[in-house]
């Protein structure tokens, strides 16, 4: 392990008959840079829970047409990992990005925001 050091000049009090000395360099360890991982979060509605430990979440958003400036509603579907199989169709959930768990599944269930009354 290598530690980054910074040179800090320490001022000294000069005595009457002493020659001025060069500043002394003291090794001060630099603070370690902590990286905070920013994970992408999305809120959507569960449209399928037929797979084991996997739900399909549909996320809707509005986008403006580049030329005509009309707002267009778009939807994206994401497969998310549901460890306890607790989601039902119609639930509003929050998913967050994680490591890839399979070919298409790279989100995990963070929380169930709102449950549905469907049975």
C-alpha positions as CSV (number, residue, x, y, z in Angstrom):
1,X,0.0,0.0,0.0
2,X,1.3,3.4,-0.9
3,X,0.1,6.5,0.9
4,X,0.1,9.9,-0.8
5,X,1.9,12.5,1.2
6,X,1.8,16.2,1.3
7,X,4.6,18.6,2.1
8,X,3.8,20.9,4.9
9,X,6.2,23.7,5.9
10,X,6.5,24.2,9.6
11,X,7.5,27.8,10.6
12,X,10.3,27.9,13.2
13,X,11.1,30.7,15.6
14,X,14.5,32.2,14.7
15,X,17.0,32.8,17.5
16,X,19.3,35.7,17.6
17,X,22.6,34.0,16.5
18,X,21.2,31.1,14.4
19,X,21.3,30.8,10.6
20,X,17.9,30.4,8.8
21,X,17.2,26.8,8.0
22,X,15.3,25.3,5.1
23,X,11.6,24.4,5.8
24,X,11.1,20.8,7.1
25,X,8.9,18.5,5.1
26,X,6.5,16.4,7.2
27,X,4.6,13.4,5.7
28,X,0.9,13.8,6.3
29,X,-1.2,11.0,4.9
30,X,-3.8,12.2,2.4
31,X,-7.5,11.4,3.1
32,X,-8.6,8.2,1.2
33,X,-11.0,9.0,-1.6
34,X,-14.3,7.1,-1.0
35,X,-16.3,6.3,-4.1
36,X,-20.1,6.3,-3.6
37,X,-21.8,4.2,-6.2
38,X,-24.7,6.0,-7.7
39,X,-27.3,3.4,-8.7
40,X,-30.0,4.1,-11.3
41,X,-33.5,4.0,-9.7
42,X,-36.8,3.7,-11.4
43,X,-40.4,3.5,-10.3
44,X,-42.9,1.4,-12.2
45,X,-45.8,-1.1,-12.2
46,X,-45.4,-4.9,-12.1
47,X,-47.0,-6.4,-15.2
48,X,-45.8,-10.0,-14.8
49,X,-44.6,-12.2,-11.9
50,X,-44.8,-15.6,-13.6
51,X,-41.1,-16.3,-13.4
52,X,-39.5,-17.6,-10.2
53,X,-37.8,-14.7,-8.3
54,X,-38.3,-12.3,-11.3
55,X,-40.8,-9.7,-12.0
56,X,-41.3,-7.5,-15.1
57,X,-41.7,-3.9,-14.3
58,X,-43.1,-1.4,-16.8
59,X,-41.8,2.2,-16.4
60,X,-43.7,5.0,-18.2
61,X,-42.2,8.4,-19.0
62,X,-43.1,11.4,-21.2
63,X,-40.8,12.6,-23.9
64,X,-41.1,15.6,-26.2
65,X,-41.0,15.0,-30.0
66,X,-37.9,16.6,-31.4
67,X,-39.6,18.2,-34.4
68,X,-43.2,18.7,-33.5
69,X,-42.7,19.3,-29.7
70,X,-45.7,17.1,-28.8
71,X,-45.4,15.1,-25.6
72,X,-45.3,11.4,-26.2
73,X,-45.8,8.7,-23.6
74,X,-43.2,6.0,-23.8
75,X,-42.8,2.8,-21.7
76,X,-39.9,0.5,-21.0
77,X,-40.0,-2.9,-19.5
78,X,-37.3,-4.1,-17.1
79,X,-36.8,-7.5,-15.5
80,X,-36.0,-7.2,-11.8
81,X,-34.9,-9.7,-9.1
82,X,-37.6,-10.3,-6.5
83,X,-35.9,-12.6,-3.9
84,X,-39.0,-13.5,-1.8
85,X,-41.5,-13.6,-4.7
86,X,-43.6,-10.9,-2.8
87,X,-44.7,-8.8,-5.7
88,X,-48.1,-9.1,-7.3
89,X,-49.4,-7.9,-10.7
90,X,-50.4,-4.2,-10.4
91,X,-48.0,-3.3,-7.5
92,X,-46.1,-0.1,-7.8
93,X,-42.4,-0.8,-7.0
94,X,-39.1,0.9,-6.9
95,X,-36.2,-0.9,-8.6
96,X,-32.5,-0.1,-8.5
97,X,-29.6,-1.1,-10.8
98,X,-27.3,-3.9,-9.7
99,X,-24.8,-6.3,-11.1
100,X,-26.1,-8.5,-14.0
101,X,-28.0,-11.5,-12.6
102,X,-28.8,-13.0,-16.0
103,X,-28.7,-12.0,-19.7
104,X,-31.5,-9.5,-19.3
105,X,-31.9,-9.0,-15.6
106,X,-29.8,-6.2,-14.1
107,X,-32.3,-4.5,-11.6
108,X,-33.3,-5.6,-8.2
109,X,-36.4,-4.8,-6.2
110,X,-35.7,-2.0,-3.7
111,X,-39.2,-1.6,-2.2
112,X,-42.9,-2.0,-2.9
113,X,-44.2,1.5,-2.9
114,X,-47.9,0.6,-3.2
115,X,-49.7,-2.7,-3.1
116,X,-52.8,-3.5,-5.1
117,X,-56.0,-5.0,-3.8
118,X,-56.2,-7.6,-6.6
119,X,-56.3,-11.2,-5.5
